[in-house]
Amino acid sequence: MNDALKSLGSLLELETLEETLFRGQSQDLGFPQLYGGQVLGQALAAAARTVPDERRPHSQHGYFLRPGDPHRPVVYQVDTIRDGGSFTTRRVTAIQKGRPIFFCSASFQSAEESINHQRAMPQVPTPEALIESGDAKHARFPGHPIEFLHLKGQPR
């Protein structure tokens, strides 16, 4: 495993302070404020620590409220909003200096079988093959600006 991946993994390993309270270390990247992706990732990791292992992240919506200090750890307070049959919802507040810097809602879902709405991709020539054969140069698309110019008597 390369050093960057190890560093990211260790950044997402949070210290448990209480059952729903965690502390994450900050990484100083040379910016005057904390990198938002770190806070978002740590918030999701904190929420995931309060959810059964078989539930996977389904969605996350967050708001950055204040710039974080890259020289201080961040405390993550997780509120257990709902534990349903298929979905689990958590709200996480990231705190520094006693004030929220970020909060988010995260939804987790159990794996389920469902119908597939996506059709298979049809077999079509690649753009390169069309250019090589010359077909792309002569293709006509109704309503395309080239057709409009042609109708006005201008050369294609």
HUVENUR-V590875 format. One line per field, one symbol per residue. ss: DSSP state (a for helix, b for strand, c for the rest). burial: 1 if it has 24 or more other ideal C-beta (glycine too) atoms within 12 Angstrom, else 0. Layout:
ss->???
burial->???
//
This chain:
ss->ccaaaaaaaaacccbbbbccbbbbcccccccccccaaaaaaaaaaaaaccccccbbbbbbbbbbcccccccccbbbbbbbbbbcccbbbbbbbbbbccbbbbbbbbbbbbccccccccccccccccaaaaaaacaaaaccccccaaaaaaaccccc
burial->000000000011010000000111111000000111011111111111111000101101010000010101111111000000000111111111000111111111000000000000000000000000000000000000000000000000
//
